[in-house]
Amino acid sequence: MWRAISQDAEKQRERNLTGKSGGLNHSEGQQSLQCLPGMGFAGERCNRLNHGNHELVELIRSKIRTDGPVSFAWFMDQALYHPEHGYYSSGRAKLGRRGDYFTNVSVGPMFGQLLAFQILEIWERLGRPTTFQIVEQGAHEGQLARDILRALATISPACFDNVRYHIVEPFAVLQKAQANRLSEFGACIEWSSSLETIERFVGIHFSNELMDSMPVHLVRRANIGGDRCWVEKLVSWQDGHFKFVEAPPSDERVAEQLGTLRDVPGDAELEINLSALDWITTLSPKLERGYAIAIDYGYVIADLSSLRHPAGTLQCRTQHRLIESPFDSIGDCDITAHINWSAIAHRAEKAGLRIDGFTDQHHFLTGIIAKYPEAVQADDASARRQLQTLLHPEMMGRSFQVLSLSRGTEAGERLSGFQFARAPLRQLDLRPTA
Ligand SMILES: C[S@@+](CC[C@H](N)C(=O)[O-])C[C@H]1O[C@@H](n2cnc3c(N)ncnc32)[C@H](O)[C@@H]1O
């Protein structure tokens, strides 16, 4: 989605989240934030807040009543992925103009068409394997898979004939939507419910906006008795409302990540995405030979000292409106946070992957078009509009970044998407490892 905080949106956020402007120029984005009137769970009157899905609210409340405050990561996991009531797992999440937010995919088929050229190049680099796996994770309702496969069938029937398209999808409702949308491709599509259960593969793993949807811990740089320290924001229930309370970090792995951050100004808030680190650790051994390409929005460690987002990057959104609190519309709205690209790349390297490239979406797509100019038909007005949205620095071009990781590939030659990128380790603020 275009949830990455654009500079305009950022200014507005500072002005108390009065809504997002710019971006795709859709009128929904211009609406100002309204308090949602409503009742809390079990008929309890809430003055301003609509807590959201009643069963989910009750379930979270009951856990807090039994165990005490919970981490925000646990709360977010329930809100988005509780097997029955979560925003994504229930099938309530709708993307695009009539949904809650935009992604690269909802702009139109152009994004998938350009990715298809990058995938074709990878197939050729890998020596045209006769079983070429494309593994997609976070495929939602299968739009991107369809755009890529249709484009591949046109631009290279030889590659298309060797593709096994493997979707990692934990949720039955989304798997069903994908199967409907991809029925034209028959047996070339297969599914797994988790990354853990897939076989080692030769090919490419890719994801668009997967990691920003993973549960995060929330932390704040506090000044306690003159000492700078990190505290974690936990979710509690008091006086009929969910509230944040602060405590020392709840998980030693959170503390370990905090130890890698430097020069963070006082009072800053941040999100720690342990799930993304676990995800890359699980993915690495699955990739026998090929590439993992992740497209998402985030920051690198060097950005933390200047801190463009002192209040953190957590955003909740429904119907193209920012919601002020994650405790509004629980299970009915999206929750997302920027990712720490440096931490993810560092973990990937530790897990045995090579960092091949890191750049913004503008340079990535421009690199593909420079190598494959036939990807863009000059006389197609719709394609030109889509391309402008994807490339323009004030729209999606700079908000999104692309990381390429690989194993068992030639180190020298860059993929076309990274031909205009700077040296990745410097970009990611990582030192070359010995
Ligand atoms: C922000 S949406 C992006 C959807 C789509 N890739 C797009 O760009 O339009 C995130 C998607 O990732 C999925 N997701 C989150 N964690 C996942 C996981 N561990 N495995 C597979 N999908 C996951 C969610 O269910 C959701 O469909």
The ligand as a MOL file (V3000), in Angstrom:
LIG
                    3D

  0  0  0     0  0            999 V3000
M  V30 BEGIN CTAB
M  V30 COUNTS 27 29 0 0 0
M  V30 BEGIN ATOM
M  V30 1 C 0.5080 -5.2910 3.0950 0
M  V30 2 S -0.1870 -6.7720 2.4900 0 CHG=1
M  V30 3 C 0.6160 -6.8250 0.8970 0
M  V30 4 C -0.1630 -7.6130 -0.1130 0
M  V30 5 C 0.4500 -7.6930 -1.5010 0
M  V30 6 N 1.7960 -8.2420 -1.4700 0
M  V30 7 C 0.4660 -6.3470 -2.1680 0
M  V30 8 O 1.5440 -5.7420 -2.2620 0
M  V30 9 O -0.5980 -5.9000 -2.6200 0 CHG=-1
M  V30 10 C 0.6780 -7.9780 3.4280 0
M  V30 11 C 0.2880 -9.3880 3.1250 0
M  V30 12 O 1.2450 -10.2490 3.7360 0
M  V30 13 C 0.5550 -11.3520 4.2960 0
M  V30 14 N 1.4200 -11.9930 5.2950 0
M  V30 15 C 1.8360 -11.5200 6.4840 0
M  V30 16 N 2.6460 -12.3930 7.0970 0
M  V30 17 C 2.7520 -13.4660 6.2790 0
M  V30 18 C 3.4720 -14.6920 6.3300 0
M  V30 19 N 4.2560 -14.9910 7.3760 0
M  V30 20 N 3.3630 -15.5430 5.2910 0
M  V30 21 C 2.6140 -15.2340 4.2250 0
M  V30 22 N 1.9070 -14.0860 4.1100 0
M  V30 23 C 1.9800 -13.2100 5.1240 0
M  V30 24 C -0.7290 -10.7620 4.8130 0
M  V30 25 O -1.7110 -11.7330 5.0350 0
M  V30 26 C -1.0710 -9.8070 3.6510 0
M  V30 27 O -1.7970 -10.4910 2.6720 0
M  V30 END ATOM
M  V30 BEGIN BOND
M  V30 1 1 1 2
M  V30 2 1 2 3
M  V30 3 1 2 10
M  V30 4 1 3 4
M  V30 5 1 4 5
M  V30 6 1 5 6
M  V30 7 1 5 7
M  V30 8 2 7 8
M  V30 9 1 7 9
M  V30 10 1 10 11
M  V30 11 1 11 12
M  V30 12 1 11 26
M  V30 13 1 12 13
M  V30 14 1 13 14
M  V30 15 1 13 24
M  V30 16 1 14 15
M  V30 17 1 14 23
M  V30 18 2 15 16
M  V30 19 1 16 17
M  V30 20 1 17 18
M  V30 21 2 17 23
M  V30 22 1 18 19
M  V30 23 2 18 20
M  V30 24 1 20 21
M  V30 25 2 21 22
M  V30 26 1 22 23
M  V30 27 1 24 25
M  V30 28 1 24 26
M  V30 29 1 26 27
M  V30 END BOND
M  V30 END CTAB
M  END
